[in-house]
C-alpha cells in the first residue's frame, strides 16, 4: 500500500525537526521520519547543550545569525521553554584565528567585531587580565573578543520542542522509522520505502522529499545526487569536573596557540559549562573517519591525552583527571559551509557539524522554502560549489 503526503522529511535531528516545524507553521502537510528513538545518542543533535556563538564576519552567516536569534525567540515563546542561556562566549588565541569552530573562520577578531557591530550584535574586547578576573577558571594569553549575546543552547530540549510544536500544528512525527529506498518518479514525485522498528515496510509517495540525515546523507543520496565531499568523523569531547562549582563560566572558542607548547594541539578548542555535569571541552573536527553504522564509541587515546593536557594548561578551574567522555559525530564539508539545496523533488540539508546548531531554526526556514518554492539561499550553500 502506498500512502501520500505533501512533504516527507527524512531525519529528525535538529535540522529535520526545524524543517517540519517551519512547514507545519505554514499549514503544510508534513511527515517527519526519524530512524532512532527520541533522545538517542547516535547522531549529532543529542546532548544537553551546544555553543551559541555569534562571532562570524561572513555576511551570509551574520544574516543567518540575526534570523536564527529571532526564530529561537519565537520557538521559546511558542513552546514555553527557555532554550537559550546567554551566559556570553569568549573567543581568544587570535594569532591563529584561521579555522572555523563555530566562530571567526579566516577573519581576524577585528573583522568579526566590526561585522557584529554593523549587524547590531554586541561584542567587546577584553585584555587577558580582564578576562581572567571575570573568569578565573580559564587562562588567557591574548586579548579576548567577548560576545554577551552568545552562550549555550539546549540541544535535546530544542529538538523535542520543535517536534512537539510541529505535531501540535498537524505534522506527523514517526520515530524508529528509517528510509530504506528512494525512487524519483519524475520532477513532481518521489517514493520512499520506510521501515519501522518492528520491521514493517510501507511506501510513501511525496511531491517533496527533504533529507536531513546527518551522517547517513551519503548513504541515502550518494547514488542519486552529486554531493560535495561529506566526511563523517567520531568526535570525543569530554566533561571535566569543576574545582569550584560556584565559578562563573562563559562558553568559549580557543584558536590554536602558535607559540611554544602548542604543538600538541589537534585544532582549536571549543567548550562550555554543562550545569550539574562539568565543563565541556573538545577538539574541533579531528575525530577518526567512521561508518555511522559501525561506530565503536571508543575514544582515540592520543587525542584524549592531548585534551587532558589542554585542560591542565588552560582550564585551571577544572580537574583534568576527573572527566566523562562524550561521543558524537560530525558530518563536515571541505569548506565547513553547509549544504542547502534542491534537485528536482529532493531537498538536502547536510554538513552542519561543528557550527550548525545555533542556526537550527533559520536552516529549517531555508529548507522549508526549498521544499515548497525552490527558493535558494546564498550560492556558498549549493550542492555544486
N, C-alpha and C positions, 0 to 999 in steps of 0.2 A: 504493500500500500504506500502511495506517495502522498505526503502532505504538502501544503503550500504555505509560504509565509513571505511577506514583503521583503524583509531583510533578515538574514541569518548572520549572526556574529559568532565566529568560532574562536574561542579563547577568552575565558572570563577572569583574567587578571585585571590590573588597574586599567589598562587602555581599552580592553574589550568592554569592561563594565561601564567605563565612562562613555563609550560609544553607545551602548544600549540606553544609558540614561539620557544622552543627548537626543537620540532618536525618539525615545518614548515621550520626552518633553514636547516634541513636535507633533505628537499624536500618531506617530508611525507604528506600524505593526512590526515587532521585532522579537526574535528568538535568540537568546544567548545560550550557547552550549559550552560548558566548561568540563574538561576531561576529568578533573580531580574533585575531591570533596571540598566544602568550604573551609578556608583557613589552612589549606595544605602548604607544605614547605618544599614543593618540587620545582618551583619556578623562580621568578624574580620579584614578585609583588608581595611576598609574605613578610612577616616580622612586625615588630611594634612600630618602628619609626624609620623614616628616610630624611636625609638632609633637605631642607628647603632653603636653597642658596640663590640669591638674586644677582650674584656677581658675574654678569655677562656684559659684553660690549657689542657683540654682533647684533645689528638691528632686527634680524629675523627672530632671534631668541629673546631680545628685550621686549619686542612686541608680544611674543607668546607669554612672557612673564606677566605683563600687565593684564592680559586677558585671563590667564590662569588664576592670578590673585583674585580677580573679580568673581570668577566662577567658583573658586574654593569658598568664597563668602556665601555664594548662593547655595552651594552644597551644604554648608554648615547650617544655613537658615532653614533649608527645606528638611534636613534630617534632624535638626535639633541637637546636633553633636558638635562639640569643639574639636576640630580635626587638626588645626594649625596651632602650634605652640611657638610663638615668635620670641624666642629667647635670644635672638641675634646669632650671627655667624661671623667668624673671623677667617680671612684669607691672609696667609703670610708665607714668607720664604720666596719673595717675588723675584729673586735673582734667577729663578728657573721657571717662571710662570709661562710655560710653553706647552702644557698639555691640559686638555680639559678633564677635570674631575668634577663635573657639575659646576664649573666656575669659569675662570677667565680665558681658557683656551690659549691662543697665541698672543693675547693682548696684555699690555702692561697694566698694572693696577691703576695707573693714572688714566688710561684709556677707559677702563671699566668704570672708574669713579665719574668721569665726565659723561659717559653714556647713561649711567643711572641717574645722574643729576638732570640730564636733559629729559628723561622719562618721568621725572618727579618721584624717583625712588631714593630714599635717604641712604647715604653711606658717609663714612668719615675715616680719616687716617688717625691712627694712634701710634705713638712710639712704642718700642719694645718694652720699655719700663712701664709705661702707662697701661699697656695691655696686661702685663704680668701682675700689676697692682690690682686690676679688676678681676683677673682670673689666675690666681696663684697656683692652680693645678696644672698650668701649662707653662712651657718655656718658650720664649720668643727671642730671636736674634736680629730680626729685621722689623721694619715698620709693618703695621697691620692695617688692612682695609676691613673695617667693621661695618656690617650692614644690619641695623637694628630691625629691619622688616623681614629678616630671614629667621631661620631656626630649624624646626623639625616638623614633620607632618606624620600623622598616624597612618601607617600602611594598611594593616589588616582591617582596621576600623573604617578606613576610607573605601576599600573595596566592598566591604559589607554594606556600607551606607549607599554606595552607587547602585548595587544590585537591589537592595531593598526599595529604593526610590523608583528605580526602573520598573520593578514588579508592581509597585503601587500605581504606576501610571499605565499599566497594561502589558508590559513586556513579560514574556515567559522566560524564566531562568531555569535551566536544567544543569545540575551538577552530575558528576560521574557519567558524562556523555562526551564521547570523543568522535571526531571526524575520521573515518577510515577510507573514504573515497570521495573524490571531487570530479564531476564531469561537467564541462562547459558545453551547453547545448547550442547556444548562439549568444549574440550580444545582449540578450534580454533574460536569459535563464541559465541557472546553474542547478545541478542536482548534487546533493551532498548526502552520503551514507553516514548515518550516525549509529554508534554502538553504545548501549547503556552499560552501566557497571555490572548488570546481570547477564550481559552478552546478547541482549535483544537488539536486532537490527531494524532500522527504519530509514526511510529516504525522505528528504525534504527538498522540494523544489522552490527556488527563490529567484527573484529578479536581481537581488543584490547580495553578494556574499562579502563579508568583512572578515579578514583573517588577522587576528591579533594573538598569535600562538607562541610568541616569545621564542624560546629555544627550539621549538618544533616547526618554525616557519619554513625552513629549507626543506624539511621532510614533507611538508604538506604541499608546498608550492614550487619547489625547485624544478619539477618537470613541466610546469605549466607557465611560469613567468621567468623572465630573465632578471634575477635578483642581484643586487650588489653582494659582494662577499660578506657573509654573516658568520662571525667567529663566536662559537659558544664556549665559554670557559666556566670552570667551577672556582668561585672566589671563596676566600676564607678569612673574613674579618673575625674579630673577637671582642667580647665584652671584658674589660678589665675592672677589677674591683676598686672603687674609690677608697682612698685612705681616710678621708673625712667626708661623710655623707652630706655635711652642711655646705660644702663648697659649691659655688655657682659655676656652671659650665656653659659656654656657648657651643653651638655647632662649629665645625672647623674644616678647612681645607689647607693643607700644608704642602707647598710645592717642594720639589726635590732640592735639597741643600747641595750646592756645587762645591762647597768648601771641604776642608779636611774632615774625614769621618763620615762623609755622605755616601761612600762607595757601597754600603750595604743596602741602600735604598733600591727597591724594585720599581717605584713610581712615586708620585705624590701620595699623600695620606689624607684620608677623609675621616670624619668621626663626629660623634655627638653623644650626649648623655641619654641613656635609656633609663628613666627614673625607675628605681627599685631593682635594676638589673646590673648596671655598670656603665662605663664609658666605652662606647664602641669605637674601634679604630680599624682601618683596613687599607691595604694596598689597592690601587685602582686599576682593574682590568689586567692583572698579571697572573691570573689563575691558569691552570693547565687546560688545554682544549679537551672537550669531552663530547661524548654522545649523551644527550639528555636522558635517553632510555637505559643508560648503563652507568649511572653515577655511583661512585663509591662512597661519597660523603666523607672521605678520609683526607685529612689535611696534608699538604706538602711540607715536610718538616723544616726545610731551609727557610722557606718564606715565613713560617710561623716563628722560628727563632729570630728572624730579622724584625718581625713585627714586635716581638717582646723587647728587642733591643731598642726599637723606636720608642716604645712606651717608657723604657728605663731612662732614656736620654732626654725625651721631650715632654713627657707627661708625669712630672713629679707628684701629681696628685693621685696617681693610681699605683697599685701594687702589681708590677709586671709578672709576678709569679702566680697571681690568683686571677684566672681568666676562664671564660667559657667560649669555646669555639663556635662559629656560625658557618653554615654552608649555604651558598646561594649561587645562582647562575647569572652570568652576563651574556647578552647577545649583542655584539658590537659590530659596527661598520668600520671600515678603514679610516673614515674621516671623523668618526664619532657623531655624524649627523644622522638624524632619524630617517626612516623610510616611511613616507606618507604619500601614497599614490594609488592610482586605479588603472587597470587594464580590462577593457570590456566590462563584464559584470562583477569583476573581483577587485576589491579594495584591500590594500595591505598596509598594516602598521607594524613596524619592526625596528630593531636596533636601538632600543631605548636605554639599555642597561648602563648604569653608571651615572647618568644625569637626567633621566627622563621623568622620574616620578613627580617632581614638582610641577610639571606641565600637564599632568593627567587630564584634568577637565578640558583644557584647551585642545589637547590632542583628540579627545573624544568628539569635540565640536568639529574639528577638521575632518576626521574620518566619517562623521555623520554627513557632512557636506559632500564629501567624495561619493559616499554611497547613494545619496539621494539626487544630487545635482551634477556631480562630476567636477565641482569647483575645486581647483588645485591650489595648494599653498605655494610657498616660495620654491624656486627651482632646486635649491640645495636638498630638498626632501624627496626629489623624484627618484624613481627606480633607476633611470639612466642618468648617471652623474656626469 
